[in-house]
Amino acid sequence: MDMHFKRKIAFALSMGIVTTGLISFTLLALNLGFSKGFVLTWLRSWSIAYLIVIPAILLIGPRLQAQVDASFADAPTRSY
């Protein structure tokens, strides 16, 4: 496995932890409040979201990045 692929996987795993953690925590806190079972509910929601997000980042991410790169390929760049 080459270094570039390892870096992509490490980024996906790290970004998945941060994004799913923040989103699930915020949504549960807003909708349920900090009730007695908040932590267990949050961990369960976070783990489900994490299992969904990681494949999405690894499978959809490169295709989306290629489309974005192609969209901006002809755009002039500014240097400030």
Rosetta constraint file for C-alpha pairs under 8 A:
AtomPair CA 1 CA 5 HARMONIC 6.72 0.50
AtomPair CA 1 CA 6 HARMONIC 7.00 0.50
AtomPair CA 2 CA 6 HARMONIC 6.48 0.50
AtomPair CA 3 CA 7 HARMONIC 6.13 0.50
AtomPair CA 4 CA 8 HARMONIC 6.36 0.50
AtomPair CA 5 CA 9 HARMONIC 6.31 0.50
AtomPair CA 6 CA 10 HARMONIC 6.12 0.50
AtomPair CA 7 CA 11 HARMONIC 6.03 0.50
AtomPair CA 8 CA 12 HARMONIC 6.12 0.50
AtomPair CA 8 CA 58 HARMONIC 7.72 0.50
AtomPair CA 9 CA 13 HARMONIC 6.16 0.50
AtomPair CA 9 CA 58 HARMONIC 7.22 0.50
AtomPair CA 10 CA 14 HARMONIC 6.11 0.50
AtomPair CA 11 CA 15 HARMONIC 5.85 0.50
AtomPair CA 12 CA 16 HARMONIC 5.81 0.50
AtomPair CA 12 CA 54 HARMONIC 6.11 0.50
AtomPair CA 12 CA 57 HARMONIC 6.00 0.50
AtomPair CA 12 CA 58 HARMONIC 6.60 0.50
AtomPair CA 13 CA 17 HARMONIC 6.33 0.50
AtomPair CA 13 CA 54 HARMONIC 6.41 0.50
AtomPair CA 14 CA 18 HARMONIC 6.46 0.50
AtomPair CA 15 CA 19 HARMONIC 5.99 0.50
AtomPair CA 16 CA 20 HARMONIC 5.76 0.50
AtomPair CA 16 CA 21 HARMONIC 7.93 0.50
AtomPair CA 16 CA 50 HARMONIC 6.01 0.50
AtomPair CA 16 CA 53 HARMONIC 6.15 0.50
AtomPair CA 16 CA 54 HARMONIC 5.99 0.50
AtomPair CA 16 CA 57 HARMONIC 7.99 0.50
AtomPair CA 17 CA 21 HARMONIC 5.77 0.50
AtomPair CA 17 CA 50 HARMONIC 6.77 0.50
AtomPair CA 18 CA 22 HARMONIC 6.15 0.50
AtomPair CA 19 CA 23 HARMONIC 6.05 0.50
AtomPair CA 20 CA 24 HARMONIC 5.80 0.50
AtomPair CA 20 CA 46 HARMONIC 5.95 0.50
AtomPair CA 20 CA 49 HARMONIC 5.96 0.50
AtomPair CA 20 CA 50 HARMONIC 5.98 0.50
AtomPair CA 20 CA 53 HARMONIC 7.62 0.50
AtomPair CA 21 CA 25 HARMONIC 5.92 0.50
AtomPair CA 21 CA 46 HARMONIC 5.82 0.50
AtomPair CA 22 CA 26 HARMONIC 6.03 0.50
AtomPair CA 23 CA 27 HARMONIC 6.09 0.50
AtomPair CA 24 CA 28 HARMONIC 6.03 0.50
AtomPair CA 24 CA 42 HARMONIC 6.62 0.50
AtomPair CA 24 CA 45 HARMONIC 6.38 0.50
AtomPair CA 24 CA 46 HARMONIC 5.80 0.50
AtomPair CA 24 CA 49 HARMONIC 7.78 0.50
AtomPair CA 25 CA 29 HARMONIC 5.98 0.50
AtomPair CA 25 CA 42 HARMONIC 6.19 0.50
AtomPair CA 25 CA 46 HARMONIC 7.83 0.50
AtomPair CA 26 CA 30 HARMONIC 6.09 0.50
AtomPair CA 27 CA 31 HARMONIC 6.01 0.50
AtomPair CA 28 CA 32 HARMONIC 5.43 0.50
AtomPair CA 28 CA 33 HARMONIC 6.76 0.50
AtomPair CA 28 CA 38 HARMONIC 7.80 0.50
AtomPair CA 28 CA 42 HARMONIC 6.83 0.50
AtomPair CA 29 CA 33 HARMONIC 4.50 0.50
AtomPair CA 29 CA 34 HARMONIC 6.05 0.50
AtomPair CA 32 CA 38 HARMONIC 7.85 0.50
AtomPair CA 33 CA 38 HARMONIC 7.71 0.50
AtomPair CA 34 CA 38 HARMONIC 5.67 0.50
AtomPair CA 37 CA 41 HARMONIC 6.14 0.50
AtomPair CA 38 CA 42 HARMONIC 5.92 0.50
AtomPair CA 39 CA 43 HARMONIC 6.11 0.50
AtomPair CA 40 CA 44 HARMONIC 6.18 0.50
AtomPair CA 41 CA 45 HARMONIC 6.12 0.50
AtomPair CA 42 CA 46 HARMONIC 5.87 0.50
AtomPair CA 43 CA 47 HARMONIC 6.06 0.50
AtomPair CA 44 CA 48 HARMONIC 6.36 0.50
AtomPair CA 45 CA 49 HARMONIC 6.18 0.50
AtomPair CA 46 CA 50 HARMONIC 5.98 0.50
AtomPair CA 47 CA 51 HARMONIC 6.23 0.50
AtomPair CA 48 CA 52 HARMONIC 6.49 0.50
AtomPair CA 49 CA 53 HARMONIC 6.03 0.50
AtomPair CA 50 CA 54 HARMONIC 6.12 0.50
AtomPair CA 51 CA 55 HARMONIC 7.29 0.50
AtomPair CA 52 CA 56 HARMONIC 6.58 0.50
AtomPair CA 53 CA 57 HARMONIC 6.06 0.50
AtomPair CA 54 CA 58 HARMONIC 6.22 0.50
AtomPair CA 55 CA 59 HARMONIC 5.73 0.50
AtomPair CA 55 CA 60 HARMONIC 7.82 0.50
AtomPair CA 56 CA 60 HARMONIC 5.23 0.50
AtomPair CA 56 CA 61 HARMONIC 6.78 0.50
AtomPair CA 57 CA 61 HARMONIC 4.77 0.50
AtomPair CA 57 CA 62 HARMONIC 7.89 0.50
AtomPair CA 58 CA 62 HARMONIC 6.97 0.50
AtomPair CA 59 CA 63 HARMONIC 7.52 0.50
AtomPair CA 60 CA 64 HARMONIC 6.18 0.50
AtomPair CA 61 CA 65 HARMONIC 5.99 0.50
AtomPair CA 62 CA 66 HARMONIC 6.14 0.50
AtomPair CA 63 CA 67 HARMONIC 6.37 0.50
AtomPair CA 64 CA 68 HARMONIC 6.22 0.50
AtomPair CA 65 CA 69 HARMONIC 6.02 0.50
AtomPair CA 66 CA 70 HARMONIC 6.07 0.50
AtomPair CA 67 CA 71 HARMONIC 6.11 0.50
AtomPair CA 68 CA 72 HARMONIC 6.33 0.50
AtomPair CA 69 CA 73 HARMONIC 5.83 0.50
AtomPair CA 70 CA 74 HARMONIC 7.90 0.50
AtomPair CA 71 CA 75 HARMONIC 7.89 0.50
